[in-house]
Amino acid sequence: MAKLLILFTLLILYIVIVESEDVDYYWRDYEGEIPEDAISAGRDANDKDVYIGQILCSKHKDNFSWLRTSAKTLQRDIIGKHAVAGGYNGKVEGIYSIGRVMYDKSTQVGPISSFYPGNADFYFVYKNKHFLFIKTYEVLIYSKEH
Ligand SMILES: *[C@@H]1O[C@H](CO)[C@@H](O)[C@H](O)[C@H]1NC(C)=O
């Protein structure tokens, strides 16, 4: 009986794990090598891939796209679309979207303050020193259907 219970528990665990593998995208910690399913946002000045955070991965890379938008028009531009969530601002209880720009010959990735309608700035940390705020950028979109 105990054996059966263990088997049953293992089966349930297996199903849960297999099911959870079909999520659209996920964040994953890594050490050393970049995971194969990591999403590249573009290239840096040395032609190396630029990844998103620590670290955005997916088995459905083709379902991601970048949409040109701006701080003023973001809310309108993403109606009916799914902007990938990149973080949470506890102070205003808002979700950051993920943005990118080309700057200094490199793709720069950072959060978009999507929760400020008409003022959804994108920013990134430049040379590990200061924040640069940008009004025109691209937002990362995940599409289930095209
Ligand atoms: C990916 O996009 C295709 C359309 O190009 C769609 O049929 C499919 O359901 C999407 N897959 C996922 C896991 O969202």
The ligand as a Tripos MOL2 file, in Angstrom:
@<TRIPOS>MOLECULE
LIG
   14    14     1     0     0
SMALL
NO_CHARGES

@<TRIPOS>ATOM
      1 C1          3.0340   30.6260  -31.0870 C.3       1 LIG1
      2 O1          2.5250   31.3230  -32.2270 O.3       1 LIG1
      3 C2          1.7700   30.5080  -33.1120 C.3       1 LIG1
      4 C3          1.3610   31.3430  -34.3080 C.3       1 LIG1
      5 O2          2.4870   31.7410  -35.0170 O.3       1 LIG1
      6 C4          0.5580   29.9930  -32.3930 C.3       1 LIG1
      7 O3         -0.1840   29.1610  -33.2490 O.3       1 LIG1
      8 C5          0.9850   29.2120  -31.1540 C.3       1 LIG1
      9 O4         -0.1450   28.8320  -30.4230 O.3       1 LIG1
     10 C6          1.9050   30.0240  -30.2900 C.3       1 LIG1
     11 N1          2.4470   29.1770  -29.2440 N.am      1 LIG1
     12 C7          2.3490   29.4640  -27.9660 C.2       1 LIG1
     13 C8          2.8950   28.4260  -27.0250 C.3       1 LIG1
     14 O5          1.8700   30.4730  -27.5180 O.2       1 LIG1
@<TRIPOS>BOND
     1     1     2 1
     2     1    10 1
     3     2     3 1
     4     3     4 1
     5     3     6 1
     6     4     5 1
     7     6     7 1
     8     6     8 1
     9     8     9 1
    10     8    10 1
    11    10    11 1
    12    11    12 1
    13    12    13 1
    14    12    14 2
@<TRIPOS>SUBSTRUCTURE
     1 LIG1         1 GROUP 0 **** ****
